[in-house]
């Protein structure tokens, strides 16, 4: 009897071993899945207390304020504090990448964009910004690749369209650049930079009148844009350069002719006056009879009282 019980117990133990092993395997798989989710999920599934989360958001907000003030190094300090609390926050990673880019640390900025894209490959801001960093490094072809990836996800990403247009413009592909600028303007008709850039492309194609139209549109959007004002004046000058030179030459010739005529007239007047004066001085004045003074030839008559006295003889 005891032998039978012992055999039964052994059978139970043997049968329970696979089930226990499967349970351990499932538990291990669940742990692996949880870790993968923590690593790859873009949502806030990272285990973090509410207090830590508030602190992380505060550091992120402070960093953004400093970023907007152009204090990129100080902003990075706050972003690092936020990442120390929550290392998988892709928004913080992206902002740190932007700050590094603005400090001309393009390689390091690409490192953070890549971290973001490893978690979320469709994060269009990171794709576009990586394209910008690559362009700053002179890697134009790679930059175009990332702009195109951005536009494949969001065809109306105006920033990606504008930046790709600018690259095409630098490559001398003016007509292709204009197609991208037109796509931007269909989304944002008052984008002053794009209006200005389209004007540049048109001017390179020799279409100066059309270029002037877009320069003026850009100026209407932003009247204080120094680059547009300068380019607008230069375009006017270049367009009218020949005519202006001709007018200046004509004005100079006319001025010389008028000066010569005035000098001749004044010279003639002076000569005539001098000649007349000389004639008046050199010729003697002859007095004619008619010019001589008349003498009063009236005869003196003695008063009548004297005649009466002479005839008085007395008594």
C-alpha positions as CSV (number, residue, x, y, z in Angstrom):
1,X,0.0,0.0,0.0
2,X,2.7,2.4,0.9
3,X,4.5,1.5,-2.3
4,X,1.4,2.4,-4.3
5,X,1.1,5.8,-2.6
6,X,4.7,6.6,-3.2
7,X,4.3,5.7,-6.9
8,X,1.2,7.9,-7.1
9,X,3.1,10.8,-5.5
10,X,5.9,10.4,-8.0
11,X,3.5,10.4,-10.9
12,X,1.9,13.7,-9.7
13,X,5.3,15.4,-9.3
14,X,6.4,14.3,-12.8
15,X,3.2,15.5,-14.4
16,X,3.4,18.9,-12.6
17,X,6.9,19.7,-13.9
18,X,5.9,20.7,-17.5
19,X,3.1,23.0,-16.3
20,X,5.5,24.8,-13.9
21,X,8.1,25.1,-16.7
22,X,5.5,26.6,-19.1
23,X,4.3,29.1,-16.4
24,X,7.9,30.2,-15.9
25,X,8.4,30.6,-19.6
26,X,5.2,32.6,-19.9
27,X,6.2,34.8,-17.0
28,X,9.6,35.5,-18.7
29,X,7.9,36.4,-21.9
30,X,5.6,38.7,-20.1
31,X,8.5,40.5,-18.5
32,X,10.3,40.8,-21.8
33,X,7.2,42.2,-23.4
34,X,6.8,44.7,-20.6
35,X,10.4,45.8,-21.0
36,X,10.0,46.2,-24.7
37,X,6.9,48.2,-24.2
38,X,8.7,50.5,-21.8
39,X,11.5,51.0,-24.3
40,X,9.5,51.4,-27.5
41,X,6.2,52.9,-26.5
42,X,5.9,56.6,-27.0
43,X,3.2,57.0,-24.4
44,X,3.7,57.6,-20.7
45,X,3.8,53.9,-19.8
46,X,7.1,54.4,-18.0
47,X,6.7,53.9,-14.3
48,X,6.9,57.3,-12.7
49,X,5.2,58.9,-9.7
50,X,2.9,61.9,-10.1
51,X,5.4,64.0,-8.2
52,X,8.3,63.0,-10.6
53,X,6.1,63.5,-13.6
54,X,5.2,67.1,-12.4
55,X,8.9,67.8,-11.9
56,X,9.8,66.4,-15.3
57,X,7.1,68.6,-17.0
58,X,8.3,71.6,-15.1
59,X,11.9,71.2,-16.2
60,X,10.7,70.7,-19.8
61,X,8.6,73.9,-19.6
62,X,11.5,75.9,-18.2
63,X,13.8,74.5,-20.9
64,X,11.3,75.6,-23.6
65,X,11.1,79.1,-22.1
66,X,14.9,79.4,-22.2
67,X,15.0,78.0,-25.7
68,X,12.5,80.7,-26.9
69,X,14.9,83.3,-25.3
70,X,17.8,81.9,-27.3
71,X,19.5,80.6,-24.2
72,X,20.1,77.2,-25.7
73,X,22.8,75.9,-23.3
74,X,20.7,76.7,-20.3
75,X,17.7,75.1,-22.0
76,X,19.8,71.9,-22.5
77,X,20.5,71.8,-18.8
78,X,16.8,71.7,-18.0
79,X,16.1,69.2,-20.7
80,X,18.8,66.9,-19.1
81,X,17.1,67.2,-15.8
82,X,13.8,66.2,-17.4
83,X,15.4,63.3,-19.1
84,X,17.0,62.2,-15.9
85,X,13.5,61.7,-14.5
86,X,11.9,60.3,-17.6
87,X,14.5,59.1,-20.1
88,X,12.0,58.0,-22.8
89,X,10.3,61.4,-23.3
90,X,10.8,61.9,-27.0
91,X,9.5,65.5,-26.9
92,X,12.3,66.4,-24.6
93,X,14.8,64.5,-26.7
94,X,13.6,66.4,-29.8
95,X,13.9,69.8,-28.1
96,X,17.4,69.0,-26.9
97,X,18.3,68.1,-30.5
98,X,17.0,71.4,-31.7
99,X,19.0,73.3,-29.0
100,X,22.2,71.5,-30.0
101,X,21.4,72.3,-33.7
102,X,21.1,76.0,-32.9
103,X,24.5,75.8,-31.1
104,X,25.9,74.5,-34.4
105,X,26.5,71.1,-32.8
106,X,24.9,69.3,-35.7
107,X,26.3,65.8,-35.2
108,X,25.1,65.8,-31.6
109,X,21.7,67.0,-32.6
110,X,21.4,64.2,-35.1
111,X,22.2,61.8,-32.3
112,X,19.1,62.9,-30.4
113,X,16.9,63.0,-33.5
114,X,17.9,59.4,-34.1
115,X,17.0,58.5,-30.5
116,X,13.5,60.0,-31.1
117,X,13.2,58.1,-34.4
118,X,14.2,54.8,-32.9
119,X,11.2,55.1,-30.6
120,X,8.8,56.7,-33.1
121,X,9.9,56.4,-36.8
122,X,7.1,58.6,-37.9
123,X,8.0,61.6,-35.7
124,X,7.9,64.1,-38.6
125,X,9.5,67.0,-36.7
126,X,12.6,64.8,-36.0
127,X,12.7,63.7,-39.6
128,X,12.6,67.2,-40.9
129,X,15.1,68.5,-38.3
130,X,17.5,65.8,-39.1
131,X,17.3,66.8,-42.7
132,X,18.1,70.4,-41.7
133,X,21.1,69.3,-39.6
134,X,22.4,67.1,-42.5
135,X,22.0,70.1,-44.8
136,X,24.0,72.2,-42.4
137,X,26.8,69.6,-42.5
138,X,26.8,69.8,-46.3
139,X,25.2,66.4,-46.8
140,X,22.6,67.7,-49.3
141,X,21.5,64.3,-50.7
142,X,20.9,62.8,-47.3
143,X,19.0,66.0,-46.3
144,X,16.7,65.6,-49.3
145,X,16.1,62.0,-48.3
146,X,14.8,63.0,-44.9
147,X,12.7,65.9,-46.3
148,X,11.1,63.4,-48.6
149,X,10.5,60.9,-45.7
150,X,8.8,63.8,-43.9
151,X,6.6,64.6,-46.9
152,X,5.7,61.0,-47.5
153,X,4.1,61.0,-44.0
154,X,2.8,64.6,-44.2
155,X,2.6,66.0,-47.8
156,X,1.5,69.4,-46.4
157,X,4.5,69.9,-44.1
158,X,5.2,73.5,-45.1
159,X,8.6,73.6,-43.4
160,X,9.9,70.5,-45.2
161,X,8.6,71.8,-48.5
162,X,10.2,75.1,-48.0
163,X,13.6,73.6,-47.0
164,X,13.6,71.2,-49.9
165,X,12.9,74.1,-52.2
166,X,15.8,76.0,-50.8
167,X,18.1,73.1,-51.4
168,X,17.0,72.8,-55.0
169,X,17.5,76.5,-55.4
170,X,21.1,76.2,-54.2
171,X,21.6,73.3,-56.6
172,X,20.5,75.6,-59.5
173,X,17.3,73.7,-60.0
174,X,15.2,76.9,-60.0
175,X,12.1,75.5,-61.7
176,X,11.9,72.5,-59.4
177,X,12.4,74.8,-56.4
178,X,9.5,77.0,-57.6
179,X,7.2,73.9,-57.6
180,X,8.0,73.4,-53.9
181,X,7.5,77.1,-53.1
182,X,4.1,77.0,-54.8
183,X,3.1,74.0,-52.7
184,X,4.1,76.0,-49.6
185,X,2.1,79.1,-50.8
186,X,-0.9,76.9,-51.4
187,X,-0.8,76.1,-47.7
188,X,0.5,79.5,-46.4
189,X,-0.1,82.2,-49.0
190,X,1.4,84.9,-46.7
191,X,4.7,83.1,-45.9
192,X,7.1,86.0,-46.5
193,X,10.2,83.8,-46.7
194,X,8.7,81.6,-49.4
195,X,7.5,84.6,-51.4
196,X,11.0,86.1,-51.2
197,X,12.6,82.8,-52.2
198,X,10.3,82.3,-55.2
199,X,11.2,85.8,-56.3
200,X,14.9,84.8,-56.1
201,X,14.2,81.7,-58.2
202,X,12.3,83.7,-60.8
203,X,15.0,86.3,-61.0
204,X,17.6,83.6,-61.7
205,X,15.4,82.4,-64.5
206,X,15.5,85.9,-66.0
207,X,11.9,86.7,-65.1
208,X,12.6,89.9,-63.3
209,X,9.1,91.4,-63.7
210,X,7.6,88.3,-62.0
211,X,10.3,88.4,-59.4
212,X,9.5,92.0,-58.6
213,X,5.8,91.0,-58.0
214,X,6.8,88.4,-55.4
215,X,9.3,90.7,-53.7
216,X,6.5,93.3,-53.3
217,X,4.2,90.6,-51.9
218,X,6.8,89.6,-49.4
219,X,7.3,93.3,-48.4
220,X,3.5,93.7,-47.9
221,X,3.6,90.8,-45.5
222,X,6.7,92.1,-43.6
223,X,7.5,95.8,-44.5
224,X,10.5,95.8,-42.2
225,X,12.3,92.8,-43.9
226,X,15.7,94.3,-44.6
227,X,16.6,91.5,-47.0
228,X,13.5,92.0,-49.1
229,X,14.0,95.8,-49.1
230,X,17.6,95.4,-50.2
231,X,16.8,92.9,-52.9
232,X,13.9,95.0,-54.1
233,X,16.2,98.1,-54.5
234,X,18.9,96.1,-56.2
235,X,16.4,94.6,-58.7
236,X,15.1,98.1,-59.5
237,X,18.6,99.3,-60.1
238,X,19.6,96.3,-62.2
239,X,16.5,96.5,-64.3
240,X,16.9,100.2,-65.0
241,X,20.7,100.3,-65.0
242,X,21.1,100.9,-68.8
243,X,18.3,103.4,-68.9
244,X,19.7,105.2,-65.9
245,X,23.1,105.4,-67.4
246,X,21.7,106.8,-70.6
247,X,19.7,109.4,-68.8
248,X,22.7,110.4,-66.7
249,X,24.8,110.7,-69.9
250,X,22.1,112.8,-71.6
251,X,21.8,115.1,-68.6
252,X,25.5,115.6,-68.6
253,X,25.6,116.4,-72.3
254,X,22.7,118.8,-72.0
255,X,24.3,120.5,-69.1
256,X,27.5,121.1,-71.0
257,X,25.6,122.5,-74.1
258,X,23.6,124.8,-71.9
259,X,26.8,126.0,-70.2
260,X,28.5,126.7,-73.5
261,X,25.5,128.6,-74.8
262,X,25.2,130.7,-71.6
263,X,29.0,131.4,-71.7
264,X,28.7,132.6,-75.4
265,X,25.7,134.8,-74.7
266,X,27.4,136.4,-71.7
267,X,30.6,136.8,-73.7
268,X,28.8,138.5,-76.5
269,X,27.1,140.9,-74.1
270,X,30.3,141.8,-72.3
271,X,32.1,142.4,-75.6
272,X,29.4,144.7,-76.9
273,X,29.3,146.6,-73.7
274,X,33.1,147.0,-73.8
275,X,33.1,148.1,-77.4
276,X,30.4,150.7,-76.8
277,X,32.2,152.2,-73.8
278,X,35.4,152.5,-75.8
279,X,33.6,154.3,-78.6
280,X,32.0,156.8,-76.2
281,X,35.4,157.6,-74.7
282,X,37.5,157.9,-77.9
283,X,35.2,160.1,-80.1
284,X,35.2,164.0,-79.4
285,X,31.9,165.7,-79.0
286,X,31.2,168.3,-81.8
287,X,28.7,171.0,-80.9
288,X,26.5,172.3,-83.7
289,X,25.0,175.6,-84.1
290,X,21.7,174.4,-82.9
291,X,23.4,173.0,-79.8
292,X,24.9,176.5,-78.9
293,X,23.2,178.4,-76.1
294,X,20.9,181.2,-77.3
295,X,21.7,184.8,-76.2
296,X,18.8,187.1,-75.2
297,X,18.8,190.0,-77.8
298,X,16.0,192.0,-76.3
299,X,16.8,195.8,-76.4
300,X,16.8,197.6,-73.1
301,X,14.2,200.3,-72.9
302,X,14.4,203.1,-70.5
303,X,11.5,203.6,-68.2
304,X,9.0,206.3,-69.2
305,X,9.4,208.2,-66.0
306,X,12.8,209.2,-67.1
307,X,11.5,210.7,-70.3
308,X,9.0,212.8,-68.4
309,X,11.7,214.2,-66.2
310,X,13.8,215.2,-69.2
311,X,11.0,217.2,-70.7
312,X,10.2,219.1,-67.5
313,X,11.4,222.6,-67.9
314,X,10.0,224.2,-64.8
315,X,8.0,227.4,-64.7
